[in-house]
Amino acid sequence: MSRRLPASSIRLLLASATLWLQACAGAQSPSDTFQRDLDAYHAHLRWGRFDEAANYLAEDEREEFLGELEQRGEGYQITDFEVKSVTVTEPNKEAQVVVWIQSYRLPSTTMRAETTVETWTWNDQFHTWQITDLEKR
């Protein structure tokens, strides 16, 4: 005869395990998370997950970013990108990232290249990096 735990007990165990693992990992510092956040944002861009990418932008930049993507239309696709440089302007608080992006918009097959400068700032409240300024060059 087997005994099964009720679903509420399983949820409680999972929640406890998650909290325990987070406590063991400790609070992550800005230097620990910068590369992870930078890579995640660019991966979302590359694979067309623009809503997820927008989560890495500060709220005032997010609206402009999504509005620009809407103007480009549904056929907008990023084909390649390269991080050209990362300059830390304030240790563990701010960095400027220069990125080259190649894209096209269907039905056109003409490639377009542009360079953007992303200003990443550490957000103490959310313990994450956010893009606080996104400038096209």
SEVEXRO-468055 format. One record per atom (N, C-alpha, C, CB): x, y, z; atom name; residue number from 1; residue in one letter. Coordinates in pm, whole numbers, plus 50000, padded with zeros to 5 digits. Glycine has a CB too. Example, Ala and Ser with C-alpha at 12.3 -4.5 7.8 and 13.67 -1.06 7.14 Angstrom:
BEGIN
{node {51319, 49431, 50780}, N, 1, a} {node {51230, 49550, 50780}, CA, 1, a} {node {51320, 49670, 50780}, C, 1, a} {node {51131, 49553, 50905}, CB, 1, a} {node {51285, 49775, 50708}, N, 2, s} {node {51367, 49894, 50714}, CA, 2, s} {node {51290, 50003, 50787}, C, 2, s} {node {51408, 49940, 50572}, CB, 2, s} 
! end
This chain:
BEGIN
{node {50083, 49884, 50000}, N, 1, m} {node {50000, 50000, 50000}, CA, 1, m} {node {50089, 50125, 50000}, C, 1, m} {node {49905, 49998, 50121}, CB, 1, m} {node {50073, 50211, 49902}, N, 2, s} {node {50156, 50331, 49894}, CA, 2, s} {node {50080, 50451, 49949}, C, 2, s} {node {50201, 50357, 49750}, CB, 2, s} {node {50156, 50542, 50006}, N, 3, r} {node {50095, 50664, 50058}, CA, 3, r} {node {50141, 50780, 49972}, C, 3, r} {node {50131, 50688, 50209}, CB, 3, r} {node {50051, 50868, 49941}, N, 4, r} {node {50083, 50986, 49859}, CA, 4, r} {node {50066, 51110, 49944}, C, 4, r} {node {49994, 50993, 49732}, CB, 4, r} {node {50156, 51203, 49920}, N, 5, l} {node {50145, 51331, 49989}, CA, 5, l} {node {50038, 51415, 49920}, C, 5, l} {node {50281, 51406, 49990}, CB, 5, l} {node {49963, 51492, 49998}, N, 6, p} {node {49866, 51582, 49935}, CA, 6, p} {node {49940, 51690, 49854}, C, 6, p} {node {49774, 51647, 50041}, CB, 6, p} {node {49872, 51742, 49754}, N, 7, a} {node {49933, 51844, 49666}, CA, 7, a} {node {49981, 51964, 49745}, C, 7, a} {node {49833, 51889, 49560}, CB, 7, a} {node {49910, 52004, 49848}, N, 8, s} {node {49952, 52120, 49927}, CA, 8, s} {node {50085, 52092, 49998}, C, 8, s} {node {49843, 52158, 50031}, CB, 8, s} {node {50106, 51970, 50042}, N, 9, s} {node {50233, 51934, 50107}, CA, 9, s} {node {50347, 51935, 50007}, C, 9, s} {node {50223, 51795, 50174}, CB, 9, s} {node {50321, 51888, 49887}, N, 10, i} {node {50424, 51888, 49783}, CA, 10, i} {node {50463, 52031, 49748}, C, 10, i} {node {50375, 51813, 49657}, CB, 10, i} {node {50364, 52120, 49734}, N, 11, r} {node {50393, 52261, 49703}, CA, 11, r} {node {50476, 52324, 49815}, C, 11, r} {node {50263, 52340, 49683}, CB, 11, r} {node {50442, 52293, 49940}, N, 12, l} {node {50515, 52347, 50054}, CA, 12, l} {node {50660, 52297, 50054}, C, 12, l} {node {50445, 52308, 50186}, CB, 12, l} {node {50680, 52171, 50025}, N, 13, l} {node {50816, 52116, 50017}, CA, 13, l} {node {50897, 52181, 49906}, C, 13, l} {node {50810, 51965, 49996}, CB, 13, l} {node {50833, 52199, 49790}, N, 14, l} {node {50903, 52263, 49678}, CA, 14, l} {node {50939, 52407, 49709}, C, 14, l} {node {50817, 52257, 49551}, CB, 14, l} {node {50846, 52480, 49771}, N, 15, a} {node {50873, 52619, 49807}, CA, 15, a} {node {50986, 52627, 49908}, C, 15, a} {node {50746, 52685, 49863}, CB, 15, a} {node {50987, 52537, 50005}, N, 16, s} {node {51093, 52535, 50107}, CA, 16, s} {node {51228, 52504, 50042}, C, 16, s} {node {51062, 52430, 50216}, CB, 16, s} {node {51229, 52408, 49951}, N, 17, a} {node {51354, 52372, 49884}, CA, 17, a} {node {51407, 52488, 49801}, C, 17, a} {node {51334, 52249, 49795}, CB, 17, a} {node {51316, 52559, 49733}, N, 18, t} {node {51356, 52674, 49652}, CA, 18, t} {node {51418, 52782, 49740}, C, 18, t} {node {51236, 52731, 49575}, CB, 18, t} {node {51354, 52814, 49852}, N, 19, l} {node {51408, 52916, 49943}, CA, 19, l} {node {51542, 52873, 49999}, C, 19, l} {node {51310, 52943, 50058}, CB, 19, l} {node {51555, 52745, 50032}, N, 20, w} {node {51681, 52695, 50086}, CA, 20, w} {node {51792, 52709, 49983}, C, 20, w} {node {51666, 52548, 50129}, CB, 20, w} {node {51764, 52673, 49858}, N, 21, l} {node {51865, 52684, 49752}, CA, 21, l} {node {51905, 52828, 49729}, C, 21, l} {node {51813, 52622, 49622}, CB, 21, l} {node {51808, 52920, 49733}, N, 22, q} {node {51840, 53061, 49716}, CA, 22, q} {node {51927, 53112, 49830}, C, 22, q} {node {51711, 53144, 49706}, CB, 22, q} {node {51897, 53067, 49951}, N, 23, a} {node {51977, 53109, 50067}, CA, 23, a} {node {52119, 53056, 50056}, C, 23, a} {node {51912, 53060, 50198}, CB, 23, a} {node {52133, 52932, 50008}, N, 24, c} {node {52267, 52875, 49991}, CA, 24, c} {node {52347, 52950, 49886}, C, 24, c} {node {52258, 52727, 49954}, CB, 24, c} {node {52279, 52992, 49781}, N, 25, a} {node {52346, 53063, 49673}, CA, 25, a} {node {52388, 53202, 49719}, C, 25, a} {node {52256, 53073, 49550}, CB, 25, a} {node {52316, 53259, 49815}, N, 26, g} {node {52347, 53392, 49864}, CA, 26, g} {node {52299, 53498, 49766}, C, 26, g} {node {52496, 53407, 49890}, CB, 26, g} {node {52298, 53619, 49812}, N, 27, a} {node {52258, 53730, 49726}, CA, 27, a} {node {52364, 53750, 49620}, C, 27, a} {node {52236, 53860, 49808}, CB, 27, a} {node {52320, 53765, 49497}, N, 28, q} {node {52416, 53782, 49388}, CA, 28, q} {node {52448, 53930, 49373}, C, 28, q} {node {52360, 53724, 49256}, CB, 28, q} {node {52574, 53956, 49354}, N, 29, s} {node {52621, 54093, 49339}, CA, 29, s} {node {52605, 54137, 49193}, C, 29, s} {node {52768, 54108, 49385}, CB, 29, s} {node {52613, 54267, 49169}, N, 30, p} {node {52604, 54317, 49032}, CA, 30, p} {node {52707, 54254, 48938}, C, 30, p} {node {52621, 54467, 49030}, CB, 30, p} {node {52829, 54236, 48988}, N, 31, s} {node {52932, 54178, 48901}, CA, 31, s} {node {52902, 54032, 48867}, C, 31, s} {node {53070, 54189, 48968}, CB, 31, s} {node {52830, 53963, 48956}, N, 32, d} {node {52794, 53823, 48931}, CA, 32, d} {node {52688, 53810, 48822}, C, 32, d} {node {52743, 53758, 49059}, CB, 32, d} {node {52603, 53910, 48809}, N, 33, t} {node {52487, 53896, 48722}, CA, 33, t} {node {52495, 53975, 48591}, C, 33, t} {node {52365, 53938, 48795}, CB, 33, t} {node {52593, 54064, 48578}, N, 34, f} {node {52597, 54148, 48458}, CA, 34, f} {node {52604, 54067, 48329}, C, 34, f} {node {52716, 54240, 48465}, CB, 34, f} {node {52700, 53976, 48320}, N, 35, q} {node {52716, 53899, 48196}, CA, 35, q} {node {52592, 53814, 48168}, C, 35, q} {node {52841, 53810, 48204}, CB, 35, q} {node {52534, 53757, 48272}, N, 36, r} {node {52414, 53675, 48255}, CA, 36, r} {node {52298, 53758, 48197}, C, 36, r} {node {52372, 53613, 48391}, CB, 36, r} {node {52275, 53878, 48254}, N, 37, d} {node {52167, 53963, 48206}, CA, 37, d} {node {52194, 54014, 48064}, C, 37, d} {node {52146, 54081, 48300}, CB, 37, d} {node {52318, 54050, 48037}, N, 38, l} {node {52357, 54097, 47904}, CA, 38, l} {node {52332, 53988, 47800}, C, 38, l} {node {52505, 54140, 47903}, CB, 38, l} {node {52378, 53867, 47829}, N, 39, d} {node {52360, 53754, 47737}, CA, 39, d} {node {52213, 53719, 47717}, C, 39, d} {node {52436, 53631, 47788}, CB, 39, d} {node {52136, 53722, 47824}, N, 40, a} {node {51993, 53688, 47814}, CA, 40, a} {node {51920, 53790, 47728}, C, 40, a} {node {51929, 53681, 47955}, CB, 40, a} {node {51946, 53918, 47748}, N, 41, y} {node {51881, 54022, 47668}, CA, 41, y} {node {51911, 54004, 47519}, C, 41, y} {node {51927, 54162, 47714}, CB, 41, y} {node {52038, 53984, 47486}, N, 42, h} {node {52076, 53970, 47346}, CA, 42, h} {node {52023, 53840, 47285}, C, 42, h} {node {52227, 53975, 47331}, CB, 42, h} {node {52014, 53734, 47363}, N, 43, a} {node {51955, 53609, 47313}, CA, 43, a} {node {51807, 53629, 47281}, C, 43, a} {node {51973, 53495, 47416}, CB, 43, a} {node {51737, 53700, 47368}, N, 44, h} {node {51595, 53729, 47340}, CA, 44, h} {node {51580, 53810, 47212}, C, 44, h} {node {51531, 53804, 47459}, CB, 44, h} {node {51667, 53909, 47194}, N, 45, l} {node {51662, 53988, 47070}, CA, 45, l} {node {51687, 53900, 46949}, C, 45, l} {node {51766, 54102, 47074}, CB, 45, l} {node {51792, 53822, 46955}, N, 46, r} {node {51834, 53740, 46841}, CA, 46, r} {node {51724, 53645, 46796}, C, 46, r} {node {51958, 53661, 46875}, CB, 46, r} {node {51651, 53588, 46891}, N, 47, w} {node {51548, 53489, 46858}, CA, 47, w} {node {51408, 53549, 46849}, C, 47, w} {node {51549, 53379, 46961}, CB, 47, w} {node {51401, 53682, 46845}, N, 48, g} {node {51272, 53748, 46822}, CA, 48, g} {node {51178, 53746, 46940}, C, 48, g} {node {51206, 53685, 46706}, CB, 48, g} {node {51229, 53722, 47057}, N, 49, r} {node {51146, 53725, 47178}, CA, 49, r} {node {51152, 53867, 47236}, C, 49, r} {node {51194, 53618, 47285}, CB, 49, r} {node {51090, 53960, 47164}, N, 50, f} {node {51104, 54102, 47197}, CA, 50, f} {node {51035, 54140, 47327}, C, 50, f} {node {51049, 54185, 47085}, CB, 50, f} {node {50924, 54075, 47360}, N, 51, d} {node {50858, 54104, 47487}, CA, 51, d} {node {50947, 54066, 47605}, C, 51, d} {node {50723, 54029, 47496}, CB, 51, d} {node {51016, 53953, 47594}, N, 52, e} {node {51107, 53911, 47699}, CA, 52, e} {node {51228, 54005, 47706}, C, 52, e} {node {51153, 53766, 47676}, CB, 52, e} {node {51278, 54046, 47589}, N, 53, a} {node {51391, 54140, 47586}, CA, 53, a} {node {51352, 54272, 47652}, C, 53, a} {node {51438, 54164, 47441}, CB, 53, a} {node {51229, 54314, 47630}, N, 54, a} {node {51182, 54442, 47686}, CA, 54, a} {node {51187, 54443, 47838}, C, 54, a} {node {51041, 54471, 47639}, CB, 54, a} {node {51181, 54327, 47901}, N, 55, n} {node {51188, 54321, 48046}, CA, 55, n} {node {51322, 54367, 48102}, C, 55, n} {node {51160, 54180, 48093}, CB, 55, n} {node {51423, 54374, 48017}, N, 56, y} {node {51555, 54419, 48061}, CA, 56, y} {node {51572, 54570, 48049}, C, 56, y} {node {51664, 54349, 47980}, CB, 56, y} {node {51470, 54638, 47998}, N, 57, l} {node {51476, 54783, 47984}, CA, 57, l} {node {51401, 54849, 48098}, C, 57, l} {node {51418, 54827, 47848}, CB, 57, l} {node {51453, 54964, 48141}, N, 58, a} {node {51382, 55044, 48240}, CA, 58, a} {node {51248, 55084, 48180}, C, 58, a} {node {51466, 55170, 48283}, CB, 58, a} {node {51151, 55108, 48265}, N, 59, e} {node {51014, 55129, 48218}, CA, 59, e} {node {51001, 55239, 48112}, C, 59, e} {node {50926, 55163, 48334}, CB, 59, e} {node {51068, 55351, 48130}, N, 60, d} {node {51056, 55460, 48032}, CA, 60, d} {node {51119, 55423, 47898}, C, 60, d} {node {51120, 55587, 48085}, CB, 60, d} {node {51222, 55340, 47897}, N, 61, e} {node {51284, 55295, 47772}, CA, 61, e} {node {51202, 55183, 47707}, C, 61, e} {node {51427, 55246, 47799}, CB, 61, e} {node {51134, 55104, 47788}, N, 62, r} {node {51059, 54988, 47740}, CA, 62, r} {node {50949, 55029, 47641}, C, 62, r} {node {50997, 54913, 47857}, CB, 62, r} {node {50875, 55133, 47673}, N, 63, e} {node {50767, 55178, 47585}, CA, 63, e} {node {50820, 55221, 47449}, C, 63, e} {node {50690, 55293, 47649}, CB, 63, e} {node {50930, 55296, 47448}, N, 64, e} {node {50990, 55342, 47323}, CA, 64, e} {node {51041, 55223, 47241}, C, 64, e} {node {51106, 55442, 47351}, CB, 64, e} {node {51105, 55128, 47307}, N, 65, f} {node {51158, 55007, 47244}, CA, 65, f} {node {51047, 54928, 47175}, C, 65, f} {node {51229, 54918, 47347}, CB, 65, f} {node {50939, 54901, 47248}, N, 66, l} {node {50828, 54824, 47191}, CA, 66, l} {node {50757, 54901, 47080}, C, 66, l} {node {50728, 54787, 47301}, CB, 66, l} {node {50747, 55033, 47094}, N, 67, g} {node {50686, 55116, 46990}, CA, 67, g} {node {50766, 55112, 46860}, C, 67, g} {node {50673, 55259, 47037}, CB, 67, g} {node {50899, 55116, 46874}, N, 68, e} {node {50986, 55110, 46755}, CA, 68, e} {node {50973, 54974, 46687}, C, 68, e} {node {51133, 55136, 46793}, CB, 68, e} {node {50966, 54868, 46765}, N, 69, l} {node {50950, 54734, 46707}, CA, 69, l} {node {50815, 54721, 46636}, C, 69, l} {node {50962, 54626, 46815}, CB, 69, l} {node {50713, 54781, 46693}, N, 70, e} {node {50581, 54777, 46630}, CA, 70, e} {node {50585, 54848, 46495}, C, 70, e} {node {50476, 54842, 46721}, CB, 70, e} {node {50658, 54959, 46486}, N, 71, q} {node {50670, 55032, 46360}, CA, 71, q} {node {50745, 54949, 46255}, C, 71, q} {node {50741, 55165, 46382}, CB, 71, q} {node {50839, 54868, 46299}, N, 72, r} {node {50916, 54786, 46204}, CA, 72, r} {node {50831, 54673, 46147}, C, 72, r} {node {51040, 54727, 46272}, CB, 72, r} {node {50727, 54633, 46216}, N, 73, g} {node {50635, 54534, 46162}, CA, 73, g} {node {50667, 54392, 46204}, C, 73, g} {node {50634, 54542, 46015}, CB, 73, g} {node {50574, 54302, 46171}, N, 74, e} {node {50586, 54162, 46212}, CA, 74, e} {node {50702, 54090, 46145}, C, 74, e} {node {50459, 54090, 46181}, CB, 74, e} {node {50741, 54130, 46025}, N, 75, g} {node {50845, 54060, 45952}, CA, 75, g} {node {50986, 54097, 45994}, C, 75, g} {node {50830, 54087, 45808}, CB, 75, g} {node {51001, 54177, 46102}, N, 76, y} {node {51134, 54220, 46146}, CA, 76, y} {node {51209, 54102, 46209}, C, 76, y} {node {51124, 54337, 46247}, CB, 76, y} {node {51332, 54079, 46163}, N, 77, q} {node {51411, 53967, 46212}, CA, 77, q} {node {51556, 54009, 46229}, C, 77, q} {node {51400, 53846, 46117}, CB, 77, q} {node {51612, 53983, 46345}, N, 78, i} {node {51754, 54007, 46368}, CA, 78, i} {node {51828, 53881, 46325}, C, 78, i} {node {51784, 54043, 46520}, CB, 78, i} {node {51926, 53898, 46239}, N, 79, t} {node {51999, 53783, 46188}, CA, 79, t} {node {52134, 53762, 46256}, C, 79, t} {node {52020, 53797, 46040}, CB, 79, t} {node {52191, 53870, 46308}, N, 80, d} {node {52322, 53860, 46370}, CA, 80, d} {node {52344, 53980, 46459}, C, 80, d} {node {52433, 53849, 46263}, CB, 80, d} {node {52426, 53963, 46559}, N, 81, f} {node {52467, 54076, 46643}, CA, 81, f} {node {52605, 54046, 46700}, C, 81, f} {node {52365, 54102, 46756}, CB, 81, f} {node {52674, 54151, 46735}, N, 82, e} {node {52805, 54135, 46795}, CA, 82, e} {node {52826, 54246, 46897}, C, 82, e} {node {52917, 54138, 46687}, CB, 82, e} {node {52864, 54207, 47017}, N, 83, v} {node {52899, 54304, 47120}, CA, 83, v} {node {53040, 54354, 47086}, C, 83, v} {node {52893, 54242, 47267}, CB, 83, v} {node {53049, 54481, 47050}, N, 84, k} {node {53177, 54539, 47008}, CA, 84, k} {node {53263, 54581, 47127}, C, 84, k} {node {53153, 54658, 46917}, CB, 84, k} {node {53199, 54637, 47231}, N, 85, s} {node {53276, 54679, 47348}, CA, 85, s} {node {53185, 54691, 47470}, C, 85, s} {node {53347, 54813, 47321}, CB, 85, s} {node {53248, 54672, 47584}, N, 86, v} {node {53181, 54693, 47713}, CA, 86, v} {node {53271, 54784, 47793}, C, 86, v} {node {53152, 54556, 47788}, CB, 86, v} {node {53219, 54899, 47834}, N, 87, t} {node {53295, 54994, 47913}, CA, 87, t} {node {53224, 55015, 48045}, C, 87, t} {node {53313, 55128, 47837}, CB, 87, t} {node {53291, 54981, 48153}, N, 88, v} {node {53234, 55003, 48286}, CA, 88, v} {node {53257, 55149, 48320}, C, 88, v} {node {53297, 54907, 48394}, CB, 88, v} {node {53148, 55224, 48337}, N, 89, t} {node {53160, 55366, 48366}, CA, 89, t} {node {53154, 55394, 48515}, C, 89, t} {node {53050, 55444, 48295}, CB, 89, t} {node {53095, 55301, 48590}, N, 90, e} {node {53092, 55310, 48736}, CA, 90, e} {node {53091, 55166, 48788}, C, 90, e} {node {52965, 55392, 48787}, CB, 90, e} {node {53198, 55123, 48854}, N, 91, p} {node {53209, 54983, 48895}, CA, 91, p} {node {53085, 54931, 48969}, C, 91, p} {node {53330, 54966, 48984}, CB, 91, p} {node {53034, 54818, 48918}, N, 92, n} {node {52918, 54750, 48974}, CA, 92, n} {node {52790, 54835, 48976}, C, 92, n} {node {52948, 54704, 49112}, CB, 92, n} {node {52787, 54943, 48899}, N, 93, k} {node {52668, 55028, 48895}, CA, 93, k} {node {52625, 55064, 48754}, C, 93, k} {node {52694, 55155, 48973}, CB, 93, k} {node {52722, 55083, 48661}, N, 94, e} {node {52685, 55127, 48526}, CA, 94, e} {node {52789, 55081, 48424}, C, 94, e} {node {52669, 55280, 48522}, CB, 94, e} {node {52738, 55046, 48305}, N, 95, a} {node {52827, 55005, 48196}, CA, 95, a} {node {52764, 55048, 48064}, C, 95, a} {node {52852, 54851, 48199}, CB, 95, a} {node {52849, 55078, 47966}, N, 96, q} {node {52802, 55108, 47831}, CA, 96, q} {node {52846, 54994, 47741}, C, 96, q} {node {52858, 55245, 47780}, CB, 96, q} {node {52750, 54945, 47662}, N, 97, v} {node {52775, 54832, 47574}, CA, 97, v} {node {52744, 54877, 47431}, C, 97, v} {node {52689, 54709, 47614}, CB, 97, v} {node {52842, 54863, 47342}, N, 98, v} {node {52823, 54896, 47201}, CA, 98, v} {node {52796, 54765, 47128}, C, 98, v} {node {52949, 54971, 47141}, CB, 98, v} {node {52683, 54762, 47055}, N, 99, v} {node {52640, 54640, 46988}, CA, 99, v} {node {52611, 54669, 46841}, C, 99, v} {node {52515, 54580, 47057}, CB, 99, v} {node {52662, 54582, 46754}, N, 100, w} {node {52633, 54588, 46611}, CA, 100, w} {node {52523, 54485, 46585}, C, 100, w} {node {52762, 54560, 46523}, CB, 100, w} {node {52416, 54530, 46518}, N, 101, i} {node {52302, 54443, 46492}, CA, 101, i} {node {52273, 54442, 46342}, C, 101, i} {node {52177, 54489, 46572}, CB, 101, i} {node {52254, 54323, 46287}, N, 102, q} {node {52216, 54307, 46147}, CA, 102, q} {node {52074, 54250, 46144}, C, 102, q} {node {52317, 54213, 46068}, CB, 102, q} {node {51990, 54308, 46058}, N, 103, s} {node {51850, 54265, 46054}, CA, 103, s} {node {51791, 54284, 45914}, C, 103, s} {node {51768, 54343, 46156}, CB, 103, s} {node {51670, 54234, 45897}, N, 104, y} {node {51591, 54259, 45777}, CA, 104, y} {node {51445, 54260, 45816}, C, 104, y} {node {51619, 54151, 45666}, CB, 104, y} {node {51363, 54307, 45724}, N, 105, r} {node {51220, 54309, 45746}, CA, 105, r} {node {51152, 54254, 45622}, C, 105, r} {node {51169, 54452, 45778}, CB, 105, r} {node {51080, 54145, 45639}, N, 106, l} {node {51008, 54084, 45527}, CA, 106, l} {node {50902, 54179, 45474}, C, 106, l} {node {50944, 53951, 45569}, CB, 106, l} {node {50876, 54181, 45349}, N, 107, p} {node {50920, 54088, 45246}, CA, 107, p} {node {51057, 54122, 45185}, C, 107, p} {node {50818, 54084, 45137}, CB, 107, p} {node {51117, 54231, 45227}, N, 108, s} {node {51249, 54267, 45175}, CA, 108, s} {node {51354, 54167, 45223}, C, 108, s} {node {51287, 54411, 45218}, CB, 108, s} {node {51451, 54144, 45140}, N, 109, t} {node {51563, 54058, 45179}, CA, 109, t} {node {51691, 54139, 45195}, C, 109, t} {node {51584, 53945, 45077}, CB, 109, t} {node {51677, 54271, 45195}, N, 110, t} {node {51791, 54359, 45212}, CA, 110, t} {node {51830, 54365, 45360}, C, 110, t} {node {51761, 54500, 45158}, CB, 110, t} {node {51955, 54338, 45386}, N, 111, m} {node {52005, 54342, 45523}, CA, 111, m} {node {52033, 54486, 45564}, C, 111, m} {node {52132, 54257, 45537}, CB, 111, m} {node {52007, 54514, 45688}, N, 112, r} {node {52031, 54646, 45744}, CA, 112, r} {node {52121, 54628, 45866}, C, 112, r} {node {51896, 54719, 45781}, CB, 112, r} {node {52222, 54710, 45878}, N, 113, a} {node {52311, 54703, 45994}, CA, 113, a} {node {52303, 54835, 46071}, C, 113, a} {node {52459, 54673, 45950}, CB, 113, a} {node {52304, 54823, 46202}, N, 114, e} {node {52303, 54943, 46285}, CA, 114, e} {node {52384, 54916, 46411}, C, 114, e} {node {52158, 54986, 46321}, CB, 114, e} {node {52430, 55023, 46472}, N, 115, t} {node {52505, 55013, 46596}, CA, 115, t} {node {52423, 55083, 46704}, C, 115, t} {node {52648, 55075, 46583}, CB, 115, t} {node {52412, 55018, 46819}, N, 116, t} {node {52343, 55079, 46932}, CA, 116, t} {node {52437, 55085, 47051}, C, 116, t} {node {52214, 54999, 46967}, CB, 116, t} {node {52413, 55184, 47134}, N, 117, v} {node {52485, 55197, 47260}, CA, 117, v} {node {52383, 55176, 47371}, C, 117, v} {node {52559, 55337, 47273}, CB, 117, v} {node {52406, 55072, 47449}, N, 118, e} {node {52317, 55038, 47559}, CA, 118, e} {node {52383, 55084, 47689}, C, 118, e} {node {52285, 54885, 47562}, CB, 118, e} {node {52312, 55161, 47768}, N, 119, t} {node {52362, 55197, 47901}, CA, 119, t} {node {52291, 55108, 48001}, C, 119, t} {node {52338, 55350, 47934}, CB, 119, t} {node {52367, 55021, 48065}, N, 120, w} {node {52315, 54928, 48164}, CA, 120, w} {node {52343, 54985, 48303}, C, 120, w} {node {52380, 54786, 48148}, CB, 120, w} {node {52240, 54985, 48389}, N, 121, t} {node {52252, 55037, 48524}, CA, 121, t} {node {52200, 54932, 48622}, C, 121, t} {node {52175, 55170, 48540}, CB, 121, t} {node {52273, 54913, 48731}, N, 122, w} {node {52231, 54818, 48835}, CA, 122, w} {node {52113, 54878, 48912}, C, 122, w} {node {52350, 54785, 48932}, CB, 122, w} {node {52007, 54799, 48926}, N, 123, n} {node {51888, 54841, 49000}, CA, 123, n} {node {51890, 54772, 49136}, C, 123, n} {node {51757, 54806, 48920}, CB, 123, n} {node {51921, 54848, 49241}, N, 124, d} {node {51929, 54792, 49376}, CA, 124, d} {node {51796, 54736, 49424}, C, 124, d} {node {51976, 54897, 49473}, CB, 124, d} {node {51687, 54798, 49383}, N, 125, q} {node {51555, 54753, 49428}, CA, 125, q} {node {51523, 54612, 49377}, C, 125, q} {node {51447, 54850, 49381}, CB, 125, q} {node {51552, 54585, 49249}, N, 126, f} {node {51517, 54456, 49189}, CA, 126, f} {node {51636, 54361, 49181}, C, 126, f} {node {51462, 54478, 49050}, CB, 126, f} {node {51755, 54407, 49222}, N, 127, h} {node {51877, 54327, 49217}, CA, 127, h} {node {51900, 54269, 49077}, C, 127, h} {node {51871, 54214, 49319}, CB, 127, h} {node {51893, 54358, 48980}, N, 128, t} {node {51916, 54319, 48842}, CA, 128, t} {node {51970, 54438, 48764}, C, 128, t} {node {51785, 54265, 48777}, CB, 128, t} {node {52025, 54410, 48648}, N, 129, w} {node {52071, 54514, 48557}, CA, 129, w} {node {51957, 54551, 48464}, C, 129, w} {node {52196, 54468, 48476}, CB, 129, w} {node {51947, 54680, 48430}, N, 130, q} {node {51847, 54728, 48336}, CA, 130, q} {node {51911, 54823, 48238}, C, 130, q} {node {51731, 54795, 48409}, CB, 130, q} {node {51856, 54825, 48117}, N, 131, i} {node {51901, 54923, 48019}, CA, 131, i} {node {51826, 55051, 48047}, C, 131, i} {node {51878, 54873, 47871}, CB, 131, i} {node {51900, 55155, 48081}, N, 132, t} {node {51838, 55283, 48114}, CA, 132, t} {node {51847, 55383, 47999}, C, 132, t} {node {51901, 55342, 48238}, CB, 132, t} {node {51928, 55350, 47899}, N, 133, d} {node {51936, 55435, 47780}, CA, 133, d} {node {51976, 55347, 47662}, C, 133, d} {node {52039, 55554, 47800}, CB, 133, d} {node {51905, 55364, 47552}, N, 134, l} {node {51931, 55285, 47431}, CA, 134, l} {node {51940, 55384, 47316}, C, 134, l} {node {51818, 55176, 47406}, CB, 134, l} {node {52062, 55403, 47266}, N, 135, e} {node {52087, 55504, 47164}, CA, 135, e} {node {52135, 55440, 47033}, C, 135, e} {node {52192, 55606, 47214}, CB, 135, e} {node {52073, 55479, 46923}, N, 136, k} {node {52116, 55433, 46791}, CA, 136, k} {node {52225, 55525, 46740}, C, 136, k} {node {51996, 55428, 46689}, CB, 136, k} {node {52324, 55467, 46674}, N, 137, r} {node {52432, 55548, 46614}, CA, 137, r} {node {52428, 55532, 46466}, C, 137, r} {node {52571, 55508, 46669}, CB, 137, r} 
! end
